[in-house]
């Protein structure tokens, strides 16, 4: 505590110096953010022990085929394709280019080529003036080397050339995110300021809060340099989520400061006391949010760990900025904050809460009736597995090229089958290729055997062709599939290829974007159940320790889980598909970010009961005091998320933020209309299963818990008056217990006056020695 006292005094005595240091710390943070690599390849986050990941590693080294692009050339002479191939091969980052013009010459008619080569490089005949070449890159699809190579290829080619493939898709994603992020971050800030301005009495207080949160976000993004890289999902969501979930911390410190201000002559002393109380309270209350993000870190899909680590760091930095930087901002801007005020939106929630208390059994029944449909719809919501195929809008250049590839070449996805060379002889290769061609949905199969007749021995095949297909004891077979990734047909096709290939080589690997997407789905499906259990258990234990109760965490977590199931089940009722990883992320984030709303009500409920109110009146007072803060916090989080969902054209990011925005509103509704009745109905059980539930609060003590703050200012003044000046309180509302002082001891018997005779006139009272204006005493009844 002495260290905390010293820190509180240090940050409040020199506010301008502290603010200057905070601003200077932005410089290394901005540099660190610029040095942090953004990984746009979501397939890179599957577990590396899977066969598809091992096969992808082999394609990268030794085959130097870490990424693949398909370049379609329309309405151009054959000589142009040959010259273009030669120019592309000289681009840094391109390992090799495969085309018919470069392999067998531009003068050979397509009709004289083997059937597989005709189908692969000249298509299905729907566009006879079109040809295709395959470009293999040295670095992975999301690497900067590949992105630079694609940019150079775009400069070489003309408007008649269309580049498709995973690498081109990632380049479009990168460009989209660079354009959109400044827009939706600015929109989130503006909407958050507007929301806080409506709910708060000062015009400048929201600006001060946003400035503090902005510093915390910059510090968090800059510290990511120690991680080396973060995913594009994390980069898109971190600023929005950090703004939404840490805003309450800043408001709590300000409220605490206003509460302490009348007790000190120097505002700096009041702020120092507020800092000490805020640090202890926020350290405990932020644990629920941290626990929600921590659950993501145990996912085998390392994308969850990426989001979880960065957001846990963001919450911790948010708390530190509140206690170390925000006091200086508030002290510097204190006078303008108090000067530029307005009437805030602060409706009276007491009539609504009295209605809820009176009809508590009805609302409990509604919640119980709504639970089964919510659970059913959540478990039956349609999800799409092909994240990459639904990532960018239809107008993106990579998507236009992909549509042409599917329409003219029947090429939707490519599989790469890597087999040990010694596992196949010449005859086995022919048998395996023939068997693969017979599989449903396989359009063409390409191997080194595709260039010569089956009767030609392997040693007669040109060396450059063999080096292209065979490296370090491995050979690969390329299969073109007409099925979309993530469909049942694709799943069956992958299983058939694996079963057939492992009959020749049990150690073979099947990879490709569709295969890796399938593994991504299977991994995320396993992660969903695990992260749900871990987040619920972790938050249950934290709430149990805070309240010293078994029943309270069960009630609160159950209510928020109802909101989560309702949120994730809405797409079922409106016929919408969501990304398959959405449920995994939304469940943890919504639980961690909004469970505080229900904890706020429970904490105030316990406090009012400990002050002597009966449970029904205590719930009315608790809910009335908490509703304003719940709406304020939920409104800011909603505005932060909805800005992304409305602006972003990246479907995965937009879908996640849409569900988070909707989930925030549902959690607020549940906390306003479900949590109070349920807590009140369960109060007899809570009383028996909670330690110190009825213990009276010591005189002059306030509970330093974040969840009980944010009471309206009038309620704060009344709260202080009840504790410090109870005899000046007016009459209570009907039904509320009177807060009376202990009666003085009765006077000695000899000092009591003689009882008056019934009907006898009363003796006149003696003048008051201290007040000559006193009136005669009235008759005793």
N, C-alpha and C positions, 0 to 999 in steps of 0.2 A: 504493500500500500504506500510506503514512503516513496518508492520509485514512481508510482502513479501520481502522487502529489507533486513531485518535482516536475514530471512531464506536463501535468496540467498547468502548473504555474509558469513553466517555460513557454508553452505555446500561447498563453494569454497575456504575458507581459510585453512581448514584442510582436504584436500581430502583423505589422507591415513587413518585418524582417522574415517571419515565418511564411507569409504569403509570397514574398520575393523568392525564397528558397524553393517553395513549391512550384513556382513558375519556371525557375531555372532547371528543376528536375525534369521538366517536360522535354528538354533538349536531348538528353540521352535516351529518353523513352521514345521520342519520335525517330531517332536514329535506329534504335532497336526494332521498332515496328517496321521500318523500311528494310531492315536486314533480315526480317523473318520471312521465310518462304511460305507461300500459300500452295497447298497441294490440292489440285482439282480432280485427282483420280480417286474416286470413292472406292474403286475396286482394290486399291492398294491397302485398304484397311481390313481385308479378310485375314484370318489366321494364316501365318506363313507355313504351317505344317500340313496344309491341305494340298492335295495333288495338283489342283489348278494353279496354286501359287508356285509350287515347285516347277511346274511346266512353264509358267511365265518367266521364271528365273532362267531356265534353260534357253528360252527364246532370246532373252537379253544377252546371255553369254553361255555358249560360244557362238550362237547363230547371228548375233547382232540384229535381232528382229524384235527389239523391245516394244516397238509400236508399229502399227501398220496403217497405211492410208490408201484409198482407192481413188485414182484420178481418172475421171471420165472426160474424154475429148470428143466433142461433137462437131460435125460438119467441117472437118479440117483434113487436108491431104495426108496420105500415109507418111510422106517424107517429114511432115511437120511433127508427127508423133515420135519418129526416130530421133529427130533433132532435139525435141523437148526432153526425151528420156536422157539423152546425153547431157543436157544442161542441168537436169535435176540431179543426176548422179554426182555432179561436181559441187553440190550444195553441202555445206558443213552440217553434219548430223544425219545425212542420208547414207545408209550402209549399202543398199542395192535397190535397183528398180527392175521389176519383172514385167515384161510386155512381149507381145508377139513381134512387134517391129524391131525390137532390140535383140530378140532371141533367134528368130529364123529369118529376119530381113523383112523389109517393107514391100518387096515385090511379089512375095508368095501369096497367092489368092487364099482367102480364109477357107474356101471349100476343100483345099488340099491339106488342111491341118487336122490332127486328131480331134475327135468329137469333144473331148473334155476341154481341150484348149480353145476350140471354137466357142463353146458355151461360156467359158470363163472370161475370155478377152474380147469377144465380139457380141456377146449377149444372146438373147432369145430371138433375135430377128425383128423385134418390134421397131427398132431404130437402126437401120442398116448403116447409117453414117456415123455410128458411134463406136468408139473403142475404149478399152480400159487398161490402165497399167497399175500395178501394185508397187507402192513405195514403202520400203522398210527403213526404220529409223534406228540409230544407235542407242539413243536414250529412251526412257519410258515416255508414255504419252503426255504426262503432266510436267515433264522436265522442261526447263527453260531452253535447253539446246534444241529440243524438238519444236517448241513454240517458235523459236527464231528461224528454224528450218522451214516451217510451214509459212511463216511470213515472207520468207525469200521466195518460196515456190509460188505464192500468190502474186509476187511481182513479176515472175517469169511468165506465168500463164496469162491467158486472155479471158474474155467474158464467155468463151465457148468451153471453158474447162471448169469442172466441178470436183472439188475434193471432199470425199466422204471418209468415214472411219472414226474410230474412237479418238484419235489424236486431234482431228479437225473439230470434233465436237467439244473437246476440252478447251481448245483455243477460243471457240465461240462463247463458252461459259465464262472464261476468264475476261473476255472483252465485255460481256454483259454485266458481270459483277463490278468491274471497274467503273462502268457508266452509272449503275444503279445505286451502289452503296452510298455515295455522297447524298443522293436525292432522298433515300428513305431514312437515313440517319438525321438529316436536316428536318424532314417531316416529323419524325418521332420527337425531336427536341421541341419543335414548335407546338405540336399537339400536347406534349407533356406540360409545357409551360402554360398553355391555355387551360388545361384541366386543373393544374394546381392554382392558377389565378382565380378560377371560379370557386374553388373550395377553400381558399385561404384569404385572409383579410388584407394582405399586403401585395402590391404589384411587384416589388423587387425581391421578395423572399423566394419565389420560384426561380428567379434568375440566379440568386446566390446558391440555391440548391443544385441547379443544373450545372453551374460552374464547378462546384465541388465534385459532382458525379463525373463530369467531363474529365477532370484531372485524374480521378480513379480509373476511368476507362483507358485513358492514354497510358497511364503507368502499367496497367494490365496488359495492354497490347504490346507495349515496349518490352516488358519482361518475358514475352513469348520467345524472344531471341534465344533464350537459354534452352528452349525446347527444340530449336532448329527449324521447325516448320509446324504449321497448323493447317487443318483442313479448311476448305472453302465454306463448309457448313458452319464451322466455328467462327470463322472470320465474319460471316454474314450475321450471326446471331449474337455474338458476345456483347457488342455495344448496346443492342436493344434489350437483351435480358438483364444486363448489369444495371441499366437505367431503371428498368421496371422493378427489380427485386431489392434494390438498395436505396430507393428514394425514401422509404419510411425511416431509415436510420437518421437521415439528415433532419427530417421533421421532428423526430423524437428529441434530438439534441436541442433544437430551437425551443421546443415546448418546455424542456427542462430548464433551459436558460431563463425563459420568461417566468417560470415558477420560482426560481432562485433569486431573481433580480430584486424583489422587494426586501430581501433579507440582507442585502449587502449595499454599502455605500458606493463601492467601486464596482462597475460592471464587470471588470476583469476578474474579480473575486467570484462573482456569481457565475461567470463562464467557467472558471476553474472547477468550481463545485459541480457544475453541470457536466463537465468533461469526465470527472471521476465517476459520477453516477452512470453516465452514458456508456463508458467503456465496460463496466461490469455487466450492465444490462444487455448491451448489444453483443457482447462476447457469447452470452448464453443464448440469446434469441436467434442469432444468425446460424446456430448449429443446425436448425431444422432445414434451412435453405442449403447449407453445405452438405447435409446428409442426402438431400435429394440428388444433388449433382455427383456426390461421391458414389452413389449406386451405379451411375453410368460407367465408372472406372473399372468395374469388374466384368464388363462385357468382353467376350472373346472378339467381337467386332471392335477393333481398336478405335473406330470413329467415336464410340461412346467415351472412351478414355480421353480422347482428344478434347471433346466438348467438356467433359467433367472436370478435368484438371484446370483448364483455362477458366471455367466459371467458378470453381472453388477459389481459385486465386483471385478472381475478380470480387467475390463477396468479401474475402478477407481484406483486400486492399480498400474496398468500400468502407468497411468498418474503421480501418486505420485512418483514412482520409477524413472521416467524420470526426474523430477525436483529435486529430493532429492538424488538419488544414481548415476544416469548416469553422472552428472557433475564431480563427483570424479573419476569415471572410465575413462572418456575422458581426464581429466587433468593428471592423472597418466600415461596414455598410449599415450599422445599427440605426443611426439617425435617419438615413433615407428610407430604410425599411419601415420605421415607425411613422415617418412623415407621409409617405405615399400609400395610403390605405384606402380600402373600399369595403363595402358590405359584402361579405362572403355568402355563398349559398350554404345555409345551415338550417334546413327544415327541422321541424319538431317531429321526431320519430316516436314520441311517447304514445300517442293514440294508436299507431300501428302496432307497437310492441304490446300494449295492453290487450289489443285484439288477439295477437298471437298467443299471449299467455292464457287468455280466456278460452281460446279454441285450440289449445296445445295438442289435444288428442286427435283432432281433425288433421292438423298438419303432420303429426307423426304417422297417421294412417296413410296420408298422401305419399309420404316418403317411402313407406314400406311397400305401397302399391307400385310406385314408380321404379323401385329397385329391380324387379325381375325383367321388365322390358328393357331397362338400360343395360343390364348384364347380357341379355340375349342379343340385343342389337350390336353391342360392342364386339361380341364374339363372332358375329355374322357380317360384319362390315367387309365389303370387298376391298382388296388391296391389289396394287399392281407391283410386280416384281422387277420389271424392266425400268429401273430408275433412269439409266442413261438414255434410253429411247424416249423418255417423256421429260427430259430435262429442259431443253431449249424450245423456244416457240417455232412454229412451222415455217416462219419466214427466215430463220437463220440459214446461212449459206450451207452449213454442214447438213442441216435437215433437208434442204432442197436437194443436195447431192445424194443423200441417203434415199430419198424418194425415187430419184432417177435410177439408182442402183437396184432398187427393189423392182421397179417397173420394167426396166429394159434388160436387166441381167438376172433376175430372179435371185438376187444375192441379198439376203437380209442379215445373216450372221455368218461368221467364219469360225470354224473350230480348227485347232492345231493338235494333232495327235503325235506325241513324241515317243519313239520306240527305240530300244537298243538295236544297233546294227546287227549284232551277232544273233539276235532273236529271229531274224528274218532272212531267208535265202531268196533268190530271185523268184522262185515259184511261190513261196509264201507271200511275198509282196503282192504278186498278181492276184492270188486268192483273196487276201485281205482287202485289196482295193475293190475287187469285184463284189465282195460281200458288203462293203460299205456303200457302194453305189446302189445296191438293192434296198437300202433302208429308206423308209418313207420320209420325205422332206429333204433328202440329200440331192442337190442339183448337180454337183460335179465334185470330183476328187482329183487333187493335183499332187503328183509325186515326181521323182526323177524319172520314173518309168513313163510319164505322160509324154515325153519328148521322143521316144523311140518305140518301135514295135515290141510286143512282149517276147518275141522270139530272139531278140538281140540280147546277148549276154551283158552283164553289168559292166565288164571291163571295156566294152566298146562305147560306153556312154561318155561324152566329152567331159573333161576334167572340170571345166567351169560350172557345168550343171551339177556334177556330183558335189563340188565344194559348196554349192548353194543349198543343197538338201542334206548334206552329211557333214557333221562336225564332231570330233572328239568322241566317237563311238555312238553317236546318236543320229537318228534320221527323223524327219517329220513328214507328216501327211496333212495337207490342207483340205478341209471339207467345207463346201459352201452349202449353207442351210437356207431353206425358204421359210422357216418358222421364226416367229417373233420370240425374243427372249422373254422369259418369265411366264410362258404359257404352259399348259399341261402337255401340249404336243412337244414342246422343246424339252421338257423334263423327261418324257418318254424317250425321245431321240438320244439325249445324253446318256441315259441308262443303257440303251441298246448299243451305242458305240463303245462304252466302257466294257460291257459284257463281251462284246465281240473281240475287242483289241486285247483284253487281258487273257483271252484264250491263247493268243500268240506270245504275249509278253506280260506276265503279271506285274512287272515293274514299270509299265508305260504310264504316261501322264496325258490327260486330256485337258486342254486349256482354251482360252478365248474369252471374249467379253461376256458371251451368253453363259458359258460354263461358270465363270467367276461370279456372275450375277446370281446364278442358282445357288452357289455356295454362300454368297452374301445373304440370301434369303434364309437358307437353312440355319446359318449362324445367328442371324437376328431373331429368328423364331425361338431358338433356345435361350437367347439372351433376355427375351421379353419376360418370361416367367421368372427368371433369376433376379433381374433388376427390380421387378415389381415386389417380390418378397423382401429383398434386401432393403429397399427404400421404405417400405411399410414398417419392417422390424426396427430399422434404425430410428425413424422418427417416433415410433411408438415408445422406444426406450428413452429417447430424449424427453418427450412429454411426460413420461412416467416419473422421471427423476425430478423434473421441474415442479410437478404437482404432487409428487409423492403419492401417486394414485395408480391403480390398475384400471379402473373403469373409465376415467376421463380420457386417456389416450385411445381407448377402444371406441368411445363415442365420437371423438373428434376425427380420428383417421377414417372411421366408417363413413362419416358425413362427406368428407372430401373425396373419398373413393367413389361415393355415389355421384359426385359432380364429375369425376374423371370418366367413369363409365358412361354417363350421359353425354359428355363431350365426344368421346370416341365412338359412341353409337349413333350420333346424328347422321353421319354419312350414309348409314344403312337406310334410314328413313327417306333421305332425299336422293338416293340412288347415285351416290358419289363414290369414286374410288380414291383411296389415299395411298401414299407410299408405304411399303411394308415396314419400314423402320419408324414410322410416325408414332405408333402406339408405344414403342419402347421408350422413345424420348419424351413424349408428352406425359406419360404416366409419372415419371420421376420428376420432371420439371414442374408440372402443375401441382403435384403433391407438396414438393418442397417450397414452392413460391407462395402458395395460397393457404397452407395449413395454419399460418400465422393468424389469418383472419379469425378462424374458429378459436384459436388459443387466446386471442384478445378477449372474446366474449367470455370464455371460461374463466379467465383470470379476473375480470371485473365481477363476474357472478360470485366467485369465491370471496372477493373483497367485500362486496355488499352484504353477503351473508355473515361474514365475520364482524361487520359493523352492527349487526343486530336485526337486520330486516328479514322478514319471512321470505321463503324461496320465491314466491310469485312476485312480490314487490322488488326483491333483489334482482330478478331477471329483467323486469321492466327497466330498472335503473341501469343495469349493466348493458343491455342491448341498446338503450337510448344513447348512452355515452360512447359506445363502440361503433355504431352504425356510420357515423360521419367519417371516421378514420378508415373503415373498411371500404367505403365507397371511394374515398380519395385514393387509397393505395391501389384498388382494383382499376380505377379509371386511368391512372398513369400507366400501369402495366398493359392495359388494353390498348391505349393510344400508341404505346411503343411498338406493340406487335402488329397492330392493324396497318400501320404505315408501311411495313415491309410487305404484308400480304397484298396490299393494293398496288404497290409499285413494282415489285420484283417480278421478272419474267422467268426466273429459274423456278421450275415447278416444285422441286423438293423444298427449297427455302420458303417459297410462298405458302405451300401446304402446311409446313410446320408452324409458321407464324399465324396462319389463319386459325389453326386448331388451338394455339396458345391464347390468342385473343378471345376466341369463343369460350375456351375453358376458363379463362379469368372471369368472364361475365357469369358463367354458370356457378363457379365457386362463390362469387359474391352473392348471388341469389340464394344459394344453399345456406350460406352463413347468415344471411338476413332473415330467412323464413323457415329454415329447417333446424339449424343448430340450437337457437333458443328454446323452441318447444321440446326438442329431444333432451337437452340438458336438464330442463325443468322436470320432465317426466321421470328421468333417471336420477334425479337428485337424491331420493332415499337410498338408492344403491350406491351412488357416489359418496354419500355421507358415511356409509359403513365400510367402504373400500378405499378411503383416502385418509391419509394421516394429516391431522391438523386442519381438517376442513372447517370445523366450527371454532377454531382457536381465535380469540379476539385479537385484533391488531393493537399492538402497544401504542399508547398515546404519543402523538407527534411523529409517528413513523409512516412513511409511504412505501409501498412495495416497488422496488426499483426494477421493474420488469417492462420491457418494451411493449409488450402486448396490452398493457393496461393504460398506455398513454393515449394521447390524441383525443382526450375528452374535450368537448367544447370549452371555450375560455370561461364562460359563465359557470359551468360545472366545476372548473378548476378553482375558481374563486370560492364557490360554495364549499368545495372540499377542504380548502385551507381554513375557511371560517369555522367549519364544524370541528376541526382539530384544535384550533388556537383560540377561538372566541365562541364557544358553544352557547354561552348565555345570551348572546345577541341574536341568535337564530329566531326567525319568525316561525309561524305555525306551519306544520307539514301538510302535505296533501292527505286527504282522507285515505285511510288504509295503511299509511306509513307509520312505523313505530316512532314515538317521540323520543328524541335523544335528550334525556334529562340528566341533570347532575345529581349526585347522591344527596339525600336530604340531610340537613344538619342534625346533630344529636339533640334530643328534647331537652329543654331547660330543667333545672332542679325543681322539685315539687314545691319548695317554699317560695319560688319566684312566680309560680302560676297565680293568676288573678282568681278571685273568688267567683264562683259561677253566678251569673246574673239570674235574678228571679224572673220567672216567666211573667210577662206583662208589666214588669217594673221598668221605669224609665232608666235609661242608661246614663251613667255618670259622664259628664263632659270630659273629654280627653285633655291632658295637660299639654301646654305648648311645647313644641319641639325646641330643645336647647340650641340646636344647630340651624334651625330654619324657622323663623317667625311666621312664615307664610303657610305653614302646614295646616291642613284641614282637620276638623274633628274626626275621630275614628268612627267608622260605620258599625252598625250593630252586627254582632256575630249571629250567624244562623246555624 
